[in-house]
Amino acid sequence: MRFVWRVLTGRCTRCGQQLNGHRESSEVLNEINGRVGRLAEELGRSPLAQNCHKCNRLVFEGEPGFTQRYLLVDIV
C-alpha cells in the first residue's frame, strides 16, 4: 500500500522523497539541515548518509530507504 501511495503522490518508491519538483537550493538545504538536526538529536550523534539507488537523493540513517551496508576489511 505504501508503494501505491508513493506513486500516486509523486514520491520515490524506495525512499519516499518528493520527485519531479524544482525547489530553490536554499529550501533544499534548509530541509536537509532540519532532517540532520532531528536525527542527530534522536541518535545522539551525526547520522550516516547515502544516496537513494533509485532517485539518487540524500537519505540519512533512520529514514526510509536507508540500507545498512557493512564493509568487512581483514587487517593482517
LINFEN-V20927 format. One record per residue. N is the residue number from 1. RES is the residue in one small letter. OMEGA is omega as a letter, one per 40 degrees, with the letter a starting at -180 (* if undefined). NEAR is the number of other C-alpha atoms within 8 Angstrom. Layout:
n->N res->RES omega->OMEGA near->NEAR
n->N res->RES omega->OMEGA near->NEAR
//
This chain:
n->1 res->m omega->i near->4
n->2 res->r omega->i near->5
n->3 res->f omega->a near->7
n->4 res->v omega->i near->7
n->5 res->w omega->i near->8
n->6 res->r omega->i near->12
n->7 res->v omega->a near->10
n->8 res->l omega->a near->7
n->9 res->t omega->i near->6
n->10 res->g omega->i near->9
n->11 res->r omega->i near->11
n->12 res->c omega->a near->13
n->13 res->t omega->a near->8
n->14 res->r omega->a near->8
n->15 res->c omega->i near->11
n->16 res->g omega->i near->10
n->17 res->q omega->a near->7
n->18 res->q omega->i near->8
n->19 res->l omega->i near->8
n->20 res->n omega->i near->5
n->21 res->g omega->i near->5
n->22 res->h omega->i near->4
n->23 res->r omega->i near->6
n->24 res->e omega->a near->6
n->25 res->s omega->i near->6
n->26 res->s omega->i near->6
n->27 res->e omega->i near->8
n->28 res->v omega->i near->9
n->29 res->l omega->i near->8
n->30 res->n omega->i near->8
n->31 res->e omega->i near->8
n->32 res->i omega->i near->8
n->33 res->n omega->i near->8
n->34 res->g omega->i near->8
n->35 res->r omega->a near->8
n->36 res->v omega->i near->11
n->37 res->g omega->i near->8
n->38 res->r omega->a near->8
n->39 res->l omega->i near->12
n->40 res->a omega->i near->11
n->41 res->e omega->a near->8
n->42 res->e omega->a near->6
n->43 res->l omega->a near->8
n->44 res->g omega->i near->6
n->45 res->r omega->i near->6
n->46 res->s omega->a near->8
n->47 res->p omega->i near->11
n->48 res->l omega->a near->6
n->49 res->a omega->i near->8
n->50 res->q omega->i near->8
n->51 res->n omega->i near->8
n->52 res->c omega->a near->13
n->53 res->h omega->a near->5
n->54 res->k omega->a near->6
n->55 res->c omega->i near->7
n->56 res->n omega->i near->7
n->57 res->r omega->a near->7
n->58 res->l omega->i near->8
n->59 res->v omega->a near->13
n->60 res->f omega->i near->11
n->61 res->e omega->a near->9
n->62 res->g omega->i near->7
n->63 res->e omega->i near->8
n->64 res->p omega->i near->8
n->65 res->g omega->i near->9
n->66 res->f omega->i near->12
n->67 res->t omega->a near->4
n->68 res->q omega->i near->4
n->69 res->r omega->i near->4
n->70 res->y omega->i near->4
n->71 res->l omega->a near->4
n->72 res->l omega->a near->4
n->73 res->v omega->i near->4
n->74 res->d omega->i near->4
n->75 res->i omega->a near->3
n->76 res->v omega->* near->2
//
